Amino acid sequence: MRAVWITKPGPSSVLEVRETPTPEPGPGEVRVKVAAAGLNFAEVSARKGMYPDAPPTPCIVGYEAAGVVEKLGEGVREPAVGTRVMALIRFGAHADHVVIPASQAMPIPDAMGFEEAAAIPVNYLTAYHILFRIAPLRPKQRVLIHMAAGGVGTAALQLCRTVPDVVTFGTASASKHDHLRAQGCTHPIDYRSIDYENEVRRLTDGRGVDLVLDPLGGRDFRKGYRLLRSAGHLVCYGFANGQGPGGRTPLKLVGALAQTPLYHPLSLMGDNRAVAGVNLGHLWHEQEMLLEELAAIVKLWEAGAVKPVIDGVYDFAHAAEAHERIEYGRNVGKVILKP
Ligand SMILES: NC(=O)c1ccc[n+]([C@@H]2O[C@H](COP(=O)([O-])OP(=O)(O)OC[C@H]3O[C@@H](n4cnc5c(N)ncnc54)[C@H](OP(=O)(O)O)[C@@H]3O)[C@@H](O)[C@H]2O)c1
């Protein structure tokens, strides 16, 4: 099979498409012929050598894919050969074929395209898990969403629309504000030209927000916490401020770490605020929880309430371009790799 290899940490030129032995499914596993795979901020960080959970290089990454089950391992009956599925995968999805535990392969509706299905697991699970499990969203709440035009941000905006009268504040470059409005964002904010903390305070008459979705880290955790009203939640799920385009950026990382606040339980109690963390890549032991959430997302898709926005589809030979699209912040919605 062919796969996109990260040959060593570095810029997008370290990516190579190589012939690799096609994996065989073991007991309890299935082999999926990949039709489309999602590309995420995490895999781009892995290529730069800035993602602690990545396998050692040379490696094949890829947290999600959609395709057709083509071979069953010992003891597996479902999903049957020929079933169209999507899955959250512990790496290896950027390949023609991937082997996964049978329990992780979720059948997809006939009407759902593979590219759309590949855009769902990481982005929608992250947003859904935050909005409906960690800090359950209620009508009329106010939510601040950072990186709002990206994959997770777009999913979060769509999911907020499923709860009545939720008011959203989305930070993104000004050129992406039409996209934000189309996804239901009440107040797009150009964080590059104005201080979003002041702007959110102004727009809420000083009251602040109920929930902050923060994948930026560093001093933004501080700003988000300050913006919380009583009973508000700051959910931390990324550290994008710790890196920049190109290879490793250790100075940026150290700078962002130095600006990261520490929260004492007694101050949280005194402030009536909650700080929570989410890392989908550390939830492999909670398959039941993830599958329940993924099933709920598929139901919302069937009802027309959510729909992935695809920024672009790149074949493996153009994987470097796909990486750069995310690395340089050009994407609006999801970047897809196609064997
Ligand atoms: N913990 C988890 O389980 C989990 C799961 C999925 C994703 N994440 C995290 O969620 C974040 C978003 O992921 P994604 O895949 O949705 O990203 P994405 O689609 O690549 O979105 C990136 C966009 O964010 C904006 N941005 C704002 N500040 C940025 C910064 N400091 N560095 C880079 N981009 C910045 C850029 O747009 P503009 O600046 O033009 O607006 C960029 O286009 C990442 O931090 C990722 O690690 C975490």
PDBQT file of the ligand as one rigid body, heavy atoms in Angstrom, charges set to zero:
ROOT
HETATM    1  N1  LIG A 401      -7.555  18.126  22.764  1.00  0.00    +0.000 N 
HETATM    2  C1  LIG A 401      -8.120  17.531  21.732  1.00  0.00    +0.000 C 
HETATM    3  O1  LIG A 401      -8.649  16.424  21.847  1.00  0.00    +0.000 OA
HETATM    4  C2  LIG A 401      -8.124  18.231  20.405  1.00  0.00    +0.000 A 
HETATM    5  C3  LIG A 401      -8.751  17.654  19.304  1.00  0.00    +0.000 A 
HETATM    6  C4  LIG A 401      -8.765  18.371  18.097  1.00  0.00    +0.000 A 
HETATM    7  C5  LIG A 401      -8.120  19.600  18.024  1.00  0.00    +0.000 A 
HETATM    8  N2  LIG A 401      -7.497  20.109  19.108  1.00  0.00    +0.000 N 
HETATM    9  C6  LIG A 401      -6.833  21.425  19.074  1.00  0.00    +0.000 C 
HETATM   10  O2  LIG A 401      -7.761  22.350  18.593  1.00  0.00    +0.000 OA
HETATM   11  C7  LIG A 401      -7.100  23.367  17.866  1.00  0.00    +0.000 C 
HETATM   12  C8  LIG A 401      -7.771  23.524  16.527  1.00  0.00    +0.000 C 
HETATM   13  O3  LIG A 401      -7.554  22.360  15.759  1.00  0.00    +0.000 OA
HETATM   14  P1  LIG A 401      -8.124  22.305  14.286  1.00  0.00    +0.000 P 
HETATM   15  O4  LIG A 401      -7.634  21.017  13.705  1.00  0.00    +0.000 OA
HETATM   16  O5  LIG A 401      -9.548  22.632  14.297  1.00  0.00    +0.000 OA
HETATM   17  O6  LIG A 401      -7.321  23.522  13.667  1.00  0.00    +0.000 OA
HETATM   18  P2  LIG A 401      -7.383  24.141  12.245  1.00  0.00    +0.000 P 
HETATM   19  O7  LIG A 401      -8.540  23.659  11.473  1.00  0.00    +0.000 OA
HETATM   20  O8  LIG A 401      -6.030  23.934  11.707  1.00  0.00    +0.000 OA
HETATM   21  O9  LIG A 401      -7.592  25.706  12.554  1.00  0.00    +0.000 OA
HETATM   22  C9  LIG A 401      -6.506  26.512  12.652  1.00  0.00    +0.000 C 
HETATM   23  C10 LIG A 401      -6.915  27.959  12.523  1.00  0.00    +0.000 C 
HETATM   24  O10 LIG A 401      -6.836  28.559  13.795  1.00  0.00    +0.000 OA
HETATM   25  C11 LIG A 401      -6.480  29.935  13.650  1.00  0.00    +0.000 C 
HETATM   26  N3  LIG A 401      -5.517  30.313  14.686  1.00  0.00    +0.000 N 
HETATM   27  C12 LIG A 401      -5.740  31.226  15.648  1.00  0.00    +0.000 A 
HETATM   28  N4  LIG A 401      -4.714  31.326  16.459  1.00  0.00    +0.000 NA
HETATM   29  C13 LIG A 401      -3.793  30.444  16.048  1.00  0.00    +0.000 A 
HETATM   30  C14 LIG A 401      -2.503  30.082  16.527  1.00  0.00    +0.000 A 
HETATM   31  N5  LIG A 401      -1.952  30.649  17.604  1.00  0.00    +0.000 N 
HETATM   32  N6  LIG A 401      -1.840  29.129  15.856  1.00  0.00    +0.000 NA
HETATM   33  C15 LIG A 401      -2.375  28.542  14.784  1.00  0.00    +0.000 A 
HETATM   34  N7  LIG A 401      -3.612  28.842  14.282  1.00  0.00    +0.000 NA
HETATM   35  C16 LIG A 401      -4.291  29.799  14.920  1.00  0.00    +0.000 A 
HETATM   36  C17 LIG A 401      -5.968  30.109  12.233  1.00  0.00    +0.000 C 
HETATM   37  O11 LIG A 401      -6.966  30.867  11.551  1.00  0.00    +0.000 OA
HETATM   38  P3  LIG A 401      -7.017  32.463  11.644  1.00  0.00    +0.000 P 
HETATM   39  O12 LIG A 401      -5.906  32.923  12.518  1.00  0.00    +0.000 OA
HETATM   40  O13 LIG A 401      -6.873  32.943  10.231  1.00  0.00    +0.000 OA
HETATM   41  O14 LIG A 401      -8.356  32.744  12.190  1.00  0.00    +0.000 OA
HETATM   42  C18 LIG A 401      -5.951  28.715  11.659  1.00  0.00    +0.000 C 
HETATM   43  O15 LIG A 401      -6.370  28.686  10.318  1.00  0.00    +0.000 OA
HETATM   44  C19 LIG A 401      -5.630  22.971  17.836  1.00  0.00    +0.000 C 
HETATM   45  O16 LIG A 401      -4.958  23.633  18.883  1.00  0.00    +0.000 OA
HETATM   46  C20 LIG A 401      -5.667  21.486  18.118  1.00  0.00    +0.000 C 
HETATM   47  O17 LIG A 401      -4.488  21.016  18.699  1.00  0.00    +0.000 OA
HETATM   48  C21 LIG A 401      -7.490  19.443  20.295  1.00  0.00    +0.000 A 
ENDROOT
TORSDOF 0
